[in-house]
Amino acid sequence: MFEDLLGDAAGSLLVTADDGVVTVELHKPKRHNAIDFAMWDAFRRLMPALAADDDVDVVVFRGTPGGPFSAGADISEFTTLRREPADAERYSEAVEGGEAAIIDFPKPTVALVQGWALGGGTQVAAACDLRVCDAGARFAVTPAKLGIVYALPSTARLVDVVGQAWASFFLLTGEQVDAATALRIGLVHEVADDVDARAYELARTVAGRARISLTGGKALVARAVRGDRDVDDDVHALYRQAWASAEYAEGVDAFLGKRTPDFRSARG
């Protein structure tokens, strides 16, 4: 469906759709689903296309079934694609662009984490809106083990998700944290016995909500995180769009009629 957008990442990223829920699977099992340059670059093309597709309600990111989510960057590329400073800059731009494409995606995203989510794996998971993991999950941010300065946008996202103290822990130690710690610090929302089932249950729940509420809510959360609390013309425009929407009418009618709203049909 979206394979033509993947370029050199075809085969390393598997994109499937099921009734509004799109799954993006990191699929390099022989390298523990390491994320390479082509995959980061593909995110920059894929996410805007998914945003523009009206049949897409929510995107789930995962590793191969059973895990791991991802062992991080494909370090084998560092001696080739990152050998010279100019190459390293180009590589970093692809990583930043891929991460930003996930963060800026206007629809909900869910990270389904089984096993390791190290380095770039934690980066992708943290870029998602909702994050669930299994009890064996492990997370780490590891630039200090590679002599790399973590990008400012990535650092800011990490601070937004886990706060200054734990962002400092990750960046200064490079050590792994377990699932229980990840839950305690807000890196994940839930630790589930059947994380596969729980992640898709969340995805289907979100897919059944009013899209105008979801996209508006994401936009306002992003503003609040930036410290922007002013109710300006853009914010009022979000309110007005909701009030005038068919989804709003459907939600009110369903509530008064004591039935489950059908927002997808309301959108036409």
N, C-alpha and C positions, 0 to 999 in steps of 0.2 A: 504493500500500500504506500509506504513512504521510502522504499528501498532506494529510489533514485536520488534521494537527498543524502544518503550515507556515504557515497563516494568510496574512498579507500577503507572506510570502517564497515562496509558491508561484510557480514559474517561475524564481525566482532561486536556489533550491536544488532540485536534482533528486536524488531518493532512489530507488535501484534495488537489487534483491536478486538474488543468484545463488548458490544452494547454500550459504547461511550467510554469504556475504560481502556486506555492504551497502556500497554506494558513495554517499557524499554529495558531490555535485558542486556547487561554487560556479559558478553559471551566469548571469553578467551580462557576456557577451563584449563588448558595446559599451562597457562601462565597465571593461574589463580585470579582470572578476570582483571588483570592489570589494565589500566587505562592508558592508551597510547595517544600520540599526537593526532592521528586520524579520527579517533573517537571524540576527543575534545573539540576538534574542528567540526565534526558532524553535528554536535549539539547546537552549534551556532546556526546551522541551517534547519535542523529538525524542529527545534522548539517553536520558532515563529510559524512554521508550517502547521504544526499541531494547534497553535493558538488560533490560526485563521480557519481551521476546519470546524464547522459548526457541529459535526457529529462527535467531536471529542469533548468529553466532560472532565476527565481527570487522567493524570498520567502516573503510573507506578514505575519506579526505578527499582531494579533488583539485579542480583547476580544470577548465575545458573542455579536452578532449583537444588536446594540442599546447601548452597553456599560454596565458597565464600561470596560476600558481596563484592569486594575487590581488595586485592593486596596492595593497591596504590598505583603509582606511576609505573610505567614500563621502563625500568632503569636501563635496560639494554639500549634504549634510544639515546641515552645521555652521552654516549661516546661518539654518536654520529650526528643526530639532529640537534644536540646541544653542545657540540664540541667547541665552537667559537662563540664569543660574546654576542655577536649579531644573531647567530643561530639560536642561542639561548633566549634572546629577547623575543624572537619570532615564536619560539615554542611557548614561552610564558604568555604571550598575547593570545595564543590559541587556548591555553588553559583558562585564562581570565575570561575570555569571550565565551567559552563553553559553560563555565560556572555562572556567568552573568545571564546567559540565555535560560538557564534553569531557574535562577532566582527571579528574573523579570517575567517569566511565563505567567500570564494573567490568570490562568486557571489553576485549580489545586493540584499539588503533587504529593505523592506518598513514597517514602523510602522503605522498602522491605529488606531488612538487613538480617542475613543469616551468616554466622561466622565472622571472619575478619572484615572490617571496613577501615583499612589503614591508609594513611596519606591521602591520596586522591579519592579513596573510597569514603573516608570521613567527609572530605570536601563535597562530594556529590550528595551524600546523605544530608549534610547540614544545609545544603542549598534547597532541600525540599521543605514543604510546609509541615507535613506530618511524618513522623519517623517511628517505626516499630521494629523491634529486634527480637531475636531469640535469646535464651539464657546464655548461650555460648558466644555471643557477639563480643568483639573486641574492637576498640576504636583508638586511633592515634593520629597525630599530625606531626610529620617527621622531617621537616626541612633542616632542623638542627643536626640530623644524622647525615645530611648530604651536603652541607655547606651552602644552602640556599636560603635567601631571605624570602619568607612567605609574602606573597603579594598583599598590598594594602587592602584591596577590596575583599580578598579572602580572609584576611585578619579581621576586618570589620564585621564580616558575616559571622565568624567564629565568636567574636565578642558579643554580637547581637544574640546569638543562640545560647551561649553558656556563661556569659559575663566575663568581666576583665580578669578575675582571679583564675578561673579555670582556663581561659584562653592563654594566660601566661604559663600555667602549668603545662599545657599541651606544647606550646612553642618552645619553652625553655628546657623541657625534659625529653620530649619525643617519646615518652613512655606510653604504653597502652593502658586504657581503662576498661574495666569489665562492664557487663550489661547493667549490673546493679548501680554502679557509679554513674554510668551514662544516664540512667533514669533519674537518679538523684540530682544531677546537675542540669537536667533539662535538655541533654543532647538527644534523648529519645523520649517519646511520650508514653510508650508502653513497652514492657517486656512480656511477650506472649508465648504460651506453650506451643500453640500452632500459629506461628507468625505468618505463614502463608495465608491461612484462612482469615486471620484477623486483618491483615493489610488489605485484602480484597473486600472484606466486609466494610472497612472504613472507606475504601474507594467507592463502593456502591452506595454507601450512605451519602457521601459528598455528591456523587453524581445525581442523586435524587433531590438535592436541594435546589433552590432558585439560583440560577447562574448569575443573575444580575446582583444578587446579594453576595455571592462568592467573589466575583471579580471586584466589586466595590469594597468588600471587606479586606481583600488582599491589598488593594491600593491604599486604603486608609491605614492599615497596619504598617505598611512600608513608610508612609508619611510620619506616623507616630514614632517609629524607630529612629527616623532621622531627626526627631525632635521638633517636627513641624506640627503644631497644634492649632494653626490658624484655619478657621472655616472660611475659605476663600471661594472665588467663583467656580473653581474646578470641583471643590467639594460639594457646593450647592448643585452643580451639574449632575454629580453622581446621585444625589438625593432625588432630583427631578426626574432623571431617567428611570429610577426605580418606581417612583409614584405613578409614572405614566405607562409602565410596562404591563404587558399581558401577564407576566409572572406574578406581579403584585395582585392583579385582579384575581388570578387563579388561587393564590395563597389565601386571600380573604374569603373567597367563595368556598374554598375547601374547608377552612376553619369553621365558618358558619354552618356549613352542611355536614360537619363532623365526618369528613372523608379525607383520605390521603391526597394531597395535591399532585397533579400531573404537570409538572413544570415543562417537561420536554414538549408535550402536546401544545401547551400554551405558547411556547416560543414558535410553534409552527414548523 
